[in-house]
Amino acid sequence: MSSFNVLLSEVRCSHCGDGYEGRVQFKYGNAWQHIYRIGDKIEWGGNDVGKPRKRHVKVYGILENDICPACGLANEANEFDIQIENDIIVGMSKIQDVKDYSTGERDFVIIKE
């Protein structure tokens, strides 16, 4: 299994609507089990995926444990777009189109060099 990083961020259950802190795995930067929050700077220099200093990158993320702690059902909203600007994680949202990641690097898409 290849290495990845984790973004801790609020996710909403697709069944009950409850919000909870989810662990979203992604591969960008020094992919070596680093834990981030929105606003953190991506670390580089090691097991690098991608290139530093891109103006805007969209990164594929997947929820580690998709079971909602409130209702106990599997959260169907378990894939995310993580937005990174100038190596800073600026946001995360429900994935818009998984096909965006089907070509090129597969783990990320460079929006603006």
LOMAR-175812 format. One record per residue (C-alpha): residue in one letter; x, y, z; residue number from 1. Coordinates in nm, 3 decimals, always signed. Example, Ala and Ser with C-alpha at 12.3 -4.5 7.8 and 13.67 -1.06 7.14 Angstrom:
! residues 2
+---+---------+---------+---------+-----+
! r !       x !       y !       z !   k !
+---+---------+---------+---------+-----+
! A !  +1.230 !  -0.450 !  +0.780 !   1 !
! S !  +1.367 !  -0.106 !  +0.714 !   2 !
+---+---------+---------+---------+-----+
! end
This chain:
! residues 113
+---+---------+---------+---------+-----+
! r !       x !       y !       z !   k !
+---+---------+---------+---------+-----+
! M !  +0.000 !  +0.000 !  +0.000 !   1 !
! S !  +0.137 !  +0.339 !  -0.089 !   2 !
! S !  +0.171 !  +0.619 !  +0.163 !   3 !
! F !  -0.073 !  +0.906 !  +0.198 !   4 !
! N !  -0.151 !  +1.207 !  +0.416 !   5 !
! V !  -0.466 !  +1.284 !  +0.616 !   6 !
! L !  -0.681 !  +1.596 !  +0.625 !   7 !
! L !  -0.889 !  +1.634 !  +0.942 !   8 !
! S !  -1.201 !  +1.823 !  +0.842 !   9 !
! E !  -1.574 !  +1.832 !  +0.911 !  10 !
! V !  -1.786 !  +1.608 !  +0.694 !  11 !
! R !  -2.166 !  +1.574 !  +0.683 !  12 !
! C !  -2.346 !  +1.242 !  +0.694 !  13 !
! S !  -2.545 !  +1.176 !  +0.377 !  14 !
! H !  -2.818 !  +1.007 !  +0.585 !  15 !
! C !  -2.875 !  +1.206 !  +0.904 !  16 !
! G !  -2.697 !  +1.532 !  +0.811 !  17 !
! D !  -2.487 !  +1.530 !  +1.127 !  18 !
! G !  -2.143 !  +1.689 !  +1.101 !  19 !
! Y !  -1.837 !  +1.520 !  +1.245 !  20 !
! E !  -1.459 !  +1.533 !  +1.210 !  21 !
! G !  -1.354 !  +1.298 !  +0.933 !  22 !
! R !  -1.011 !  +1.168 !  +0.837 !  23 !
! V !  -0.972 !  +1.219 !  +0.462 !  24 !
! Q !  -0.678 !  +1.043 !  +0.297 !  25 !
! F !  -0.498 !  +1.212 !  +0.008 !  26 !
! K !  -0.175 !  +1.183 !  -0.188 !  27 !
! Y !  -0.005 !  +1.517 !  -0.245 !  28 !
! G !  +0.313 !  +1.668 !  -0.103 !  29 !
! N !  +0.541 !  +1.451 !  +0.109 !  30 !
! A !  +0.302 !  +1.155 !  +0.132 !  31 !
! W !  +0.416 !  +1.012 !  +0.463 !  32 !
! Q !  +0.124 !  +1.003 !  +0.709 !  33 !
! H !  +0.129 !  +1.378 !  +0.777 !  34 !
! I !  -0.187 !  +1.508 !  +0.941 !  35 !
! Y !  -0.327 !  +1.841 !  +0.824 !  36 !
! R !  -0.617 !  +2.077 !  +0.882 !  37 !
! I !  -0.756 !  +2.347 !  +0.654 !  38 !
! G !  -0.509 !  +2.636 !  +0.657 !  39 !
! D !  -0.200 !  +2.416 !  +0.700 !  40 !
! K !  +0.095 !  +2.426 !  +0.463 !  41 !
! I !  +0.180 !  +2.108 !  +0.271 !  42 !
! E !  +0.520 !  +1.959 !  +0.356 !  43 !
! W !  +0.765 !  +1.866 !  +0.079 !  44 !
! G !  +1.095 !  +1.680 !  +0.065 !  45 !
! G !  +1.062 !  +1.304 !  +0.089 !  46 !
! N !  +0.803 !  +1.079 !  -0.068 !  47 !
! D !  +0.676 !  +1.363 !  -0.288 !  48 !
! V !  +0.362 !  +1.335 !  -0.498 !  49 !
! G !  +0.325 !  +1.637 !  -0.726 !  50 !
! K !  +0.537 !  +1.951 !  -0.733 !  51 !
! P !  +0.552 !  +2.236 !  -0.482 !  52 !
! R !  +0.450 !  +2.598 !  -0.541 !  53 !
! K !  +0.156 !  +2.542 !  -0.775 !  54 !
! R !  -0.097 !  +2.825 !  -0.764 !  55 !
! H !  -0.404 !  +2.599 !  -0.747 !  56 !
! V !  -0.431 !  +2.221 !  -0.726 !  57 !
! K !  -0.736 !  +2.001 !  -0.673 !  58 !
! V !  -0.654 !  +1.677 !  -0.490 !  59 !
! Y !  -0.862 !  +1.360 !  -0.463 !  60 !
! G !  -0.954 !  +1.266 !  -0.106 !  61 !
! I !  -1.139 !  +0.968 !  +0.038 !  62 !
! L !  -1.289 !  +0.928 !  +0.384 !  63 !
! E !  -1.101 !  +0.673 !  +0.597 !  64 !
! N !  -1.395 !  +0.548 !  +0.800 !  65 !
! D !  -1.728 !  +0.621 !  +0.638 !  66 !
! I !  -1.947 !  +0.513 !  +0.932 !  67 !
! C !  -2.132 !  +0.811 !  +1.082 !  68 !
! P !  -2.085 !  +0.824 !  +1.462 !  69 !
! A !  -2.438 !  +0.967 !  +1.506 !  70 !
! C !  -2.655 !  +0.726 !  +1.303 !  71 !
! G !  -2.417 !  +0.433 !  +1.242 !  72 !
! L !  -2.479 !  +0.425 !  +0.867 !  73 !
! A !  -2.216 !  +0.440 !  +0.592 !  74 !
! N !  -2.171 !  +0.796 !  +0.469 !  75 !
! E !  -2.226 !  +0.789 !  +0.093 !  76 !
! A !  -2.052 !  +1.128 !  +0.062 !  77 !
! N !  -1.707 !  +0.976 !  +0.108 !  78 !
! E !  -1.505 !  +1.129 !  -0.180 !  79 !
! F !  -1.380 !  +1.487 !  -0.177 !  80 !
! D !  -1.202 !  +1.757 !  -0.373 !  81 !
! I !  -0.930 !  +1.914 !  -0.157 !  82 !
! Q !  -0.828 !  +2.261 !  -0.274 !  83 !
! I !  -0.464 !  +2.364 !  -0.233 !  84 !
! E !  -0.335 !  +2.708 !  -0.327 !  85 !
! N !  +0.035 !  +2.793 !  -0.308 !  86 !
! D !  +0.092 !  +2.484 !  -0.090 !  87 !
! I !  -0.180 !  +2.585 !  +0.161 !  88 !
! I !  -0.489 !  +2.368 !  +0.209 !  89 !
! V !  -0.770 !  +2.619 !  +0.158 !  90 !
! G !  -1.080 !  +2.399 !  +0.150 !  91 !
! M !  -1.253 !  +2.069 !  +0.098 !  92 !
! S !  -1.587 !  +1.990 !  -0.063 !  93 !
! K !  -1.786 !  +1.691 !  -0.182 !  94 !
! I !  -1.631 !  +1.564 !  -0.505 !  95 !
! Q !  -1.773 !  +1.726 !  -0.817 !  96 !
! D !  -1.660 !  +1.472 !  -1.079 !  97 !
! V !  -1.440 !  +1.172 !  -1.005 !  98 !
! K !  -1.356 !  +1.155 !  -1.377 !  99 !
! D !  -1.135 !  +1.461 !  -1.327 ! 100 !
! Y !  -0.882 !  +1.226 !  -1.166 ! 101 !
! S !  -0.895 !  +0.953 !  -1.434 ! 102 !
! T !  -0.617 !  +1.096 !  -1.650 ! 103 !
! G !  -0.270 !  +1.231 !  -1.586 ! 104 !
! E !  -0.154 !  +1.214 !  -1.227 ! 105 !
! R !  -0.475 !  +1.047 !  -1.097 ! 106 !
! D !  -0.432 !  +1.180 !  -0.740 ! 107 !
! F !  -0.445 !  +1.549 !  -0.826 ! 108 !
! V !  -0.526 !  +1.798 !  -1.099 ! 109 !
! I !  -0.331 !  +2.119 !  -1.155 ! 110 !
! I !  -0.587 !  +2.395 !  -1.203 ! 111 !
! K !  -0.338 !  +2.682 !  -1.230 ! 112 !
! E !  +0.041 !  +2.654 !  -1.259 ! 113 !
+---+---------+---------+---------+-----+
! end
